[in-house]
Amino acid sequence: MAIEDDDQPNKKISHEIGQDLSLLSVEELDQRIALMRTEITRLETAVTMKRATRAAADRIFKA
């Protein structure tokens, strides 16, 4: 009995900075670009939140 592709768990997309891209398809590259854009947005949000927390702490302790 053959296992259908739909029965296989989806492989999680990951990317390693500097990895060889020559073996990836255009679709795989597009997926990685989307993944990295999402991660950049998440990182920028974290920086914004940390700066706001830092600014609030500075206001409290400089008062």
PDB file as gemmi writes it, atoms N, CA and C in Angstrom:
CRYST1    1.000    1.000    1.000  90.00  90.00  90.00 P 1                      
ATOM      1  N   MET A   1       0.847  -1.186   0.000  1.00  0.00           N  
ATOM      2  CA  MET A   1       0.000   0.000   0.000  1.00  0.00           C  
ATOM      3  C   MET A   1       0.890   1.246   0.000  1.00  0.00           C  
ATOM      4  N   ALA A   2       0.718   2.097  -1.016  1.00  0.00           N  
ATOM      5  CA  ALA A   2       1.544   3.296  -1.157  1.00  0.00           C  
ATOM      6  C   ALA A   2       0.990   4.415  -0.291  1.00  0.00           C  
ATOM      7  N   ILE A   3       1.884   5.183   0.250  1.00  0.00           N  
ATOM      8  CA  ILE A   3       1.485   6.340   1.059  1.00  0.00           C  
ATOM      9  C   ILE A   3       1.299   7.523   0.121  1.00  0.00           C  
ATOM     10  N   GLU A   4       0.155   8.152   0.207  1.00  0.00           N  
ATOM     11  CA  GLU A   4      -0.141   9.303  -0.636  1.00  0.00           C  
ATOM     12  C   GLU A   4       0.613  10.530  -0.137  1.00  0.00           C  
ATOM     13  N   ASP A   5       0.892  11.472  -1.029  1.00  0.00           N  
ATOM     14  CA  ASP A   5       1.579  12.704  -0.649  1.00  0.00           C  
ATOM     15  C   ASP A   5       0.797  13.482   0.393  1.00  0.00           C  
ATOM     16  N   ASP A   6      -0.544  13.434   0.304  1.00  0.00           N  
ATOM     17  CA  ASP A   6      -1.371  14.172   1.257  1.00  0.00           C  
ATOM     18  C   ASP A   6      -1.238  13.616   2.666  1.00  0.00           C  
ATOM     19  N   ASP A   7      -0.839  12.364   2.785  1.00  0.00           N  
ATOM     20  CA  ASP A   7      -0.692  11.750   4.096  1.00  0.00           C  
ATOM     21  C   ASP A   7       0.636  12.104   4.762  1.00  0.00           C  
ATOM     22  N   GLN A   8       1.564  12.648   3.987  1.00  0.00           N  
ATOM     23  CA  GLN A   8       2.863  13.013   4.530  1.00  0.00           C  
ATOM     24  C   GLN A   8       2.748  14.331   5.293  1.00  0.00           C  
ATOM     25  N   PRO A   9       3.434  14.432   6.419  1.00  0.00           N  
ATOM     26  CA  PRO A   9       3.414  15.716   7.137  1.00  0.00           C  
ATOM     27  C   PRO A   9       4.112  16.777   6.291  1.00  0.00           C  
ATOM     28  N   ASN A  10       3.603  18.010   6.379  1.00  0.00           N  
ATOM     29  CA  ASN A  10       4.223  19.102   5.632  1.00  0.00           C  
ATOM     30  C   ASN A  10       5.595  19.391   6.211  1.00  0.00           C  
ATOM     31  N   LYS A  11       6.584  19.508   5.331  1.00  0.00           N  
ATOM     32  CA  LYS A  11       7.933  19.825   5.765  1.00  0.00           C  
ATOM     33  C   LYS A  11       7.982  21.295   6.137  1.00  0.00           C  
ATOM     34  N   LYS A  12       8.494  21.600   7.308  1.00  0.00           N  
ATOM     35  CA  LYS A  12       8.589  22.979   7.763  1.00  0.00           C  
ATOM     36  C   LYS A  12       9.652  23.703   6.953  1.00  0.00           C  
ATOM     37  N   ILE A  13       9.293  24.862   6.464  1.00  0.00           N  
ATOM     38  CA  ILE A  13      10.232  25.659   5.690  1.00  0.00           C  
ATOM     39  C   ILE A  13      11.186  26.340   6.659  1.00  0.00           C  
ATOM     40  N   SER A  14      12.458  26.212   6.394  1.00  0.00           N  
ATOM     41  CA  SER A  14      13.449  26.928   7.196  1.00  0.00           C  
ATOM     42  C   SER A  14      14.532  27.430   6.263  1.00  0.00           C  
ATOM     43  N   HIS A  15      15.275  28.372   6.742  1.00  0.00           N  
ATOM     44  CA  HIS A  15      16.337  28.921   5.919  1.00  0.00           C  
ATOM     45  C   HIS A  15      17.542  29.198   6.790  1.00  0.00           C  
ATOM     46  N   GLU A  16      18.687  28.857   6.278  1.00  0.00           N  
ATOM     47  CA  GLU A  16      19.942  29.141   6.967  1.00  0.00           C  
ATOM     48  C   GLU A  16      20.664  30.223   6.172  1.00  0.00           C  
ATOM     49  N   ILE A  17      21.051  31.284   6.841  1.00  0.00           N  
ATOM     50  CA  ILE A  17      21.745  32.373   6.176  1.00  0.00           C  
ATOM     51  C   ILE A  17      23.020  31.828   5.525  1.00  0.00           C  
ATOM     52  N   GLY A  18      23.216  32.161   4.258  1.00  0.00           N  
ATOM     53  CA  GLY A  18      24.408  31.750   3.536  1.00  0.00           C  
ATOM     54  C   GLY A  18      24.315  30.382   2.879  1.00  0.00           C  
ATOM     55  N   GLN A  19      23.175  29.712   3.031  1.00  0.00           N  
ATOM     56  CA  GLN A  19      23.059  28.374   2.464  1.00  0.00           C  
ATOM     57  C   GLN A  19      23.028  28.424   0.940  1.00  0.00           C  
ATOM     58  N   ASP A  20      23.433  27.326   0.314  1.00  0.00           N  
ATOM     59  CA  ASP A  20      23.454  27.200  -1.140  1.00  0.00           C  
ATOM     60  C   ASP A  20      22.017  27.240  -1.670  1.00  0.00           C  
ATOM     61  N   LEU A  21      21.757  28.168  -2.565  1.00  0.00           N  
ATOM     62  CA  LEU A  21      20.410  28.344  -3.103  1.00  0.00           C  
ATOM     63  C   LEU A  21      20.227  27.670  -4.461  1.00  0.00           C  
ATOM     64  N   SER A  22      21.276  27.126  -5.010  1.00  0.00           N  
ATOM     65  CA  SER A  22      21.220  26.607  -6.371  1.00  0.00           C  
ATOM     66  C   SER A  22      20.283  25.410  -6.531  1.00  0.00           C  
ATOM     67  N   LEU A  23      20.031  24.673  -5.468  1.00  0.00           N  
ATOM     68  CA  LEU A  23      19.181  23.493  -5.573  1.00  0.00           C  
ATOM     69  C   LEU A  23      17.701  23.784  -5.290  1.00  0.00           C  
ATOM     70  N   LEU A  24      17.381  25.038  -4.968  1.00  0.00           N  
ATOM     71  CA  LEU A  24      15.997  25.402  -4.643  1.00  0.00           C  
ATOM     72  C   LEU A  24      15.255  25.866  -5.887  1.00  0.00           C  
ATOM     73  N   SER A  25      13.976  25.522  -5.955  1.00  0.00           N  
ATOM     74  CA  SER A  25      13.137  25.974  -7.063  1.00  0.00           C  
ATOM     75  C   SER A  25      12.713  27.421  -6.829  1.00  0.00           C  
ATOM     76  N   VAL A  26      12.142  28.021  -7.860  1.00  0.00           N  
ATOM     77  CA  VAL A  26      11.632  29.392  -7.738  1.00  0.00           C  
ATOM     78  C   VAL A  26      10.561  29.446  -6.657  1.00  0.00           C  
ATOM     79  N   GLU A  27       9.691  28.434  -6.606  1.00  0.00           N  
ATOM     80  CA  GLU A  27       8.627  28.395  -5.601  1.00  0.00           C  
ATOM     81  C   GLU A  27       9.220  28.321  -4.187  1.00  0.00           C  
ATOM     82  N   GLU A  28      10.251  27.503  -4.029  1.00  0.00           N  
ATOM     83  CA  GLU A  28      10.896  27.389  -2.717  1.00  0.00           C  
ATOM     84  C   GLU A  28      11.568  28.700  -2.320  1.00  0.00           C  
ATOM     85  N   LEU A  29      12.190  29.364  -3.277  1.00  0.00           N  
ATOM     86  CA  LEU A  29      12.805  30.658  -2.992  1.00  0.00           C  
ATOM     87  C   LEU A  29      11.747  31.685  -2.601  1.00  0.00           C  
ATOM     88  N   ASP A  30      10.619  31.698  -3.315  1.00  0.00           N  
ATOM     89  CA  ASP A  30       9.520  32.606  -2.969  1.00  0.00           C  
ATOM     90  C   ASP A  30       8.999  32.337  -1.561  1.00  0.00           C  
ATOM     91  N   GLN A  31       8.884  31.054  -1.198  1.00  0.00           N  
ATOM     92  CA  GLN A  31       8.429  30.703   0.146  1.00  0.00           C  
ATOM     93  C   GLN A  31       9.407  31.203   1.207  1.00  0.00           C  
ATOM     94  N   ARG A  32      10.683  31.079   0.927  1.00  0.00           N  
ATOM     95  CA  ARG A  32      11.690  31.528   1.889  1.00  0.00           C  
ATOM     96  C   ARG A  32      11.699  33.049   2.013  1.00  0.00           C  
ATOM     97  N   ILE A  33      11.493  33.736   0.896  1.00  0.00           N  
ATOM     98  CA  ILE A  33      11.407  35.196   0.940  1.00  0.00           C  
ATOM     99  C   ILE A  33      10.232  35.618   1.819  1.00  0.00           C  
ATOM    100  N   ALA A  34       9.086  34.976   1.617  1.00  0.00           N  
ATOM    101  CA  ALA A  34       7.907  35.294   2.434  1.00  0.00           C  
ATOM    102  C   ALA A  34       8.176  34.999   3.904  1.00  0.00           C  
ATOM    103  N   LEU A  35       8.813  33.878   4.177  1.00  0.00           N  
ATOM    104  CA  LEU A  35       9.155  33.508   5.548  1.00  0.00           C  
ATOM    105  C   LEU A  35      10.061  34.556   6.177  1.00  0.00           C  
ATOM    106  N   MET A  36      11.064  34.992   5.441  1.00  0.00           N  
ATOM    107  CA  MET A  36      12.010  35.963   5.979  1.00  0.00           C  
ATOM    108  C   MET A  36      11.365  37.337   6.148  1.00  0.00           C  
ATOM    109  N   ARG A  37      10.457  37.717   5.241  1.00  0.00           N  
ATOM    110  CA  ARG A  37       9.761  39.002   5.403  1.00  0.00           C  
ATOM    111  C   ARG A  37       8.901  38.983   6.667  1.00  0.00           C  
ATOM    112  N   THR A  38       8.248  37.859   6.908  1.00  0.00           N  
ATOM    113  CA  THR A  38       7.443  37.719   8.120  1.00  0.00           C  
ATOM    114  C   THR A  38       8.333  37.812   9.359  1.00  0.00           C  
ATOM    115  N   GLU A  39       9.484  37.185   9.294  1.00  0.00           N  
ATOM    116  CA  GLU A  39      10.408  37.216  10.430  1.00  0.00           C  
ATOM    117  C   GLU A  39      10.965  38.617  10.650  1.00  0.00           C  
ATOM    118  N   ILE A  40      11.265  39.340   9.583  1.00  0.00           N  
ATOM    119  CA  ILE A  40      11.742  40.717   9.712  1.00  0.00           C  
ATOM    120  C   ILE A  40      10.684  41.578  10.389  1.00  0.00           C  
ATOM    121  N   THR A  41       9.441  41.425   9.991  1.00  0.00           N  
ATOM    122  CA  THR A  41       8.341  42.177  10.614  1.00  0.00           C  
ATOM    123  C   THR A  41       8.246  41.839  12.095  1.00  0.00           C  
ATOM    124  N   ARG A  42       8.363  40.556  12.432  1.00  0.00           N  
ATOM    125  CA  ARG A  42       8.309  40.125  13.829  1.00  0.00           C  
ATOM    126  C   ARG A  42       9.456  40.733  14.637  1.00  0.00           C  
ATOM    127  N   LEU A  43      10.648  40.757  14.053  1.00  0.00           N  
ATOM    128  CA  LEU A  43      11.808  41.336  14.733  1.00  0.00           C  
ATOM    129  C   LEU A  43      11.649  42.845  14.916  1.00  0.00           C  
ATOM    130  N   GLU A  44      11.147  43.520  13.888  1.00  0.00           N  
ATOM    131  CA  GLU A  44      10.939  44.969  13.996  1.00  0.00           C  
ATOM    132  C   GLU A  44       9.904  45.290  15.071  1.00  0.00           C  
ATOM    133  N   THR A  45       8.869  44.484  15.170  1.00  0.00           N  
ATOM    134  CA  THR A  45       7.861  44.669  16.214  1.00  0.00           C  
ATOM    135  C   THR A  45       8.485  44.492  17.595  1.00  0.00           C  
ATOM    136  N   ALA A  46       9.336  43.489  17.744  1.00  0.00           N  
ATOM    137  CA  ALA A  46      10.003  43.254  19.026  1.00  0.00           C  
ATOM    138  C   ALA A  46      10.902  44.432  19.399  1.00  0.00           C  
ATOM    139  N   VAL A  47      11.619  44.981  18.423  1.00  0.00           N  
ATOM    140  CA  VAL A  47      12.479  46.140  18.686  1.00  0.00           C  
ATOM    141  C   VAL A  47      11.636  47.331  19.124  1.00  0.00           C  
ATOM    142  N   THR A  48      10.532  47.566  18.444  1.00  0.00           N  
ATOM    143  CA  THR A  48       9.641  48.676  18.797  1.00  0.00           C  
ATOM    144  C   THR A  48       9.116  48.522  20.219  1.00  0.00           C  
ATOM    145  N   MET A  49       8.700  47.317  20.566  1.00  0.00           N  
ATOM    146  CA  MET A  49       8.175  47.059  21.919  1.00  0.00           C  
ATOM    147  C   MET A  49       9.268  47.269  22.977  1.00  0.00           C  
ATOM    148  N   LYS A  50      10.469  46.800  22.703  1.00  0.00           N  
ATOM    149  CA  LYS A  50      11.564  46.941  23.660  1.00  0.00           C  
ATOM    150  C   LYS A  50      11.953  48.407  23.827  1.00  0.00           C  
ATOM    151  N   ARG A  51      11.946  49.148  22.733  1.00  0.00           N  
ATOM    152  CA  ARG A  51      12.259  50.585  22.829  1.00  0.00           C  
ATOM    153  C   ARG A  51      11.198  51.312  23.654  1.00  0.00           C  
ATOM    154  N   ALA A  52       9.936  50.945  23.454  1.00  0.00           N  
ATOM    155  CA  ALA A  52       8.857  51.571  24.222  1.00  0.00           C  
ATOM    156  C   ALA A  52       8.994  51.236  25.705  1.00  0.00           C  
ATOM    157  N   THR A  53       9.323  49.996  26.015  1.00  0.00           N  
ATOM    158  CA  THR A  53       9.521  49.585  27.406  1.00  0.00           C  
ATOM    159  C   THR A  53      10.691  50.342  28.012  1.00  0.00           C  
ATOM    160  N   ARG A  54      11.761  50.452  27.253  1.00  0.00           N  
ATOM    161  CA  ARG A  54      12.950  51.166  27.730  1.00  0.00           C  
ATOM    162  C   ARG A  54      12.638  52.641  27.976  1.00  0.00           C  
ATOM    163  N   ALA A  55      11.903  53.259  27.057  1.00  0.00           N  
ATOM    164  CA  ALA A  55      11.539  54.671  27.203  1.00  0.00           C  
ATOM    165  C   ALA A  55      10.662  54.879  28.433  1.00  0.00           C  
ATOM    166  N   ALA A  56       9.731  53.961  28.666  1.00  0.00           N  
ATOM    167  CA  ALA A  56       8.862  54.061  29.848  1.00  0.00           C  
ATOM    168  C   ALA A  56       9.692  53.924  31.122  1.00  0.00           C  
ATOM    169  N   ALA A  57      10.622  53.001  31.143  1.00  0.00           N  
ATOM    170  CA  ALA A  57      11.479  52.817  32.323  1.00  0.00           C  
ATOM    171  C   ALA A  57      12.348  54.044  32.537  1.00  0.00           C  
ATOM    172  N   ASP A  58      12.882  54.598  31.477  1.00  0.00           N  
ATOM    173  CA  ASP A  58      13.702  55.808  31.594  1.00  0.00           C  
ATOM    174  C   ASP A  58      12.895  56.968  32.178  1.00  0.00           C  
ATOM    175  N   ARG A  59      11.628  57.110  31.766  1.00  0.00           N  
ATOM    176  CA  ARG A  59      10.784  58.180  32.297  1.00  0.00           C  
ATOM    177  C   ARG A  59      10.536  57.986  33.790  1.00  0.00           C  
ATOM    178  N   ILE A  60      10.324  56.741  34.199  1.00  0.00           N  
ATOM    179  CA  ILE A  60      10.047  56.448  35.613  1.00  0.00           C  
ATOM    180  C   ILE A  60      11.276  56.727  36.468  1.00  0.00           C  
ATOM    181  N   PHE A  61      12.430  56.258  36.037  1.00  0.00           N  
ATOM    182  CA  PHE A  61      13.614  56.346  36.870  1.00  0.00           C  
ATOM    183  C   PHE A  61      14.313  57.702  36.786  1.00  0.00           C  
ATOM    184  N   LYS A  62      13.981  58.504  35.791  1.00  0.00           N  
ATOM    185  CA  LYS A  62      14.552  59.846  35.691  1.00  0.00           C  
ATOM    186  C   LYS A  62      13.657  60.887  36.349  1.00  0.00           C  
ATOM    187  N   ALA A  63      12.511  60.441  36.801  1.00  0.00           N  
ATOM    188  CA  ALA A  63      11.553  61.378  37.409  1.00  0.00           C  
ATOM    189  C   ALA A  63      11.951  61.711  38.832  1.00  0.00           C  
TER     190      ALA A  63                                                      
END                                                                             
